Amino acid sequence: MGRDSRIETTDGTIRRTVFNAHDQVVSSWVGTNGTGATDSDPTGNNAFGNDMVLLSSCEYDNNQSGLNRQLTKTIVHNDAVAATQGGIGF
């Protein structure tokens, strides 16, 4: 695989990307505190202080297995996008 799943900017913003077994993007997250976060769970199982929010998620083959792994849906989580633009530091 070899992709960076976590990037932190100089201002402290953390961006995480979750990949599936085929190295396809499953979800994108942003925050300033990634306490307990893992490559598969940026929330750290809801760890205290972790403020990672889900920005977008992707579906492949309508979530059916055994197909050609084509992107069939991208979901932008507007409430999270609005929060990140609302002055909470991201």
C-alpha positions as CSV (number, residue, x, y, z in Angstrom):
1,M,0.0,0.0,0.0
2,G,2.4,2.7,1.1
3,R,0.1,5.7,1.2
4,D,0.2,8.3,3.9
5,S,-3.0,7.9,6.0
6,R,-2.1,10.8,8.3
7,I,-0.9,14.2,7.5
8,E,-0.4,17.0,10.1
9,T,0.1,20.6,8.9
10,T,2.3,23.1,10.7
11,D,-0.8,24.8,12.2
12,G,-1.8,21.5,13.9
13,T,-4.5,20.4,11.6
14,I,-4.6,16.6,11.2
15,R,-6.0,15.0,8.0
16,R,-6.6,11.3,8.0
17,T,-7.6,9.0,5.1
18,V,-8.9,5.5,5.6
19,F,-8.1,3.0,2.8
20,N,-9.7,-0.4,2.1
21,A,-7.8,-3.6,1.4
22,H,-7.6,-2.5,-2.3
23,D,-5.9,0.8,-1.4
24,Q,-9.0,2.8,-2.3
25,V,-10.2,5.8,-0.2
26,V,-13.0,4.8,2.2
27,S,-13.2,8.0,4.2
28,S,-11.6,11.4,4.9
29,W,-11.3,13.0,8.3
30,V,-10.0,16.3,9.8
31,G,-9.4,17.6,13.3
32,T,-6.7,18.9,15.6
33,N,-6.6,16.1,18.2
34,G,-6.2,12.5,17.0
35,T,-5.9,10.9,20.4
36,G,-6.2,7.2,20.1
37,A,-6.7,7.3,16.3
38,T,-5.7,4.4,14.2
39,D,-5.5,3.9,10.4
40,S,-8.9,2.3,10.4
41,D,-10.6,4.4,13.2
42,P,-9.6,8.1,13.2
43,T,-12.0,8.7,16.2
44,G,-9.9,6.4,18.4
45,N,-13.1,4.6,19.4
46,N,-14.4,8.0,20.6
47,A,-11.3,8.6,22.7
48,F,-11.5,11.6,25.1
49,G,-10.3,14.7,23.4
50,N,-10.3,13.2,19.9
51,D,-12.1,15.8,17.7
52,M,-11.7,14.1,14.3
53,V,-14.8,14.6,12.1
54,L,-15.8,12.7,9.0
55,L,-15.7,14.9,5.9
56,S,-16.5,12.4,3.2
57,S,-16.9,8.7,2.5
58,C,-16.9,6.5,-0.6
59,E,-18.7,3.4,-1.6
60,Y,-17.5,0.9,-4.3
61,D,-19.7,-1.4,-6.3
62,N,-22.8,-0.4,-4.2
63,N,-21.1,-2.2,-1.3
64,Q,-21.5,-5.5,-3.0
65,S,-18.5,-7.9,-3.0
66,G,-17.0,-9.7,-6.0
67,L,-17.5,-6.9,-8.5
68,N,-14.9,-4.6,-10.2
69,R,-14.2,-2.2,-7.3
70,Q,-15.6,0.9,-9.1
71,L,-16.5,4.0,-7.2
72,T,-20.3,4.2,-7.1
73,K,-21.0,6.8,-4.4
74,T,-19.2,9.7,-2.7
75,I,-20.9,11.2,0.3
76,V,-20.0,14.6,1.6
77,H,-21.0,15.0,5.2
78,N,-22.2,18.6,5.1
79,D,-22.6,19.0,8.8
80,A,-18.9,18.2,9.3
81,V,-17.8,20.5,6.4
82,A,-19.9,23.3,8.0
83,A,-18.3,22.7,11.4
84,T,-14.8,22.9,9.9
85,Q,-15.6,26.2,8.3
86,G,-17.3,27.6,11.4
87,G,-14.2,28.6,13.2
88,I,-13.4,25.5,15.3
89,G,-9.8,25.6,14.2
90,F,-9.5,23.4,11.2
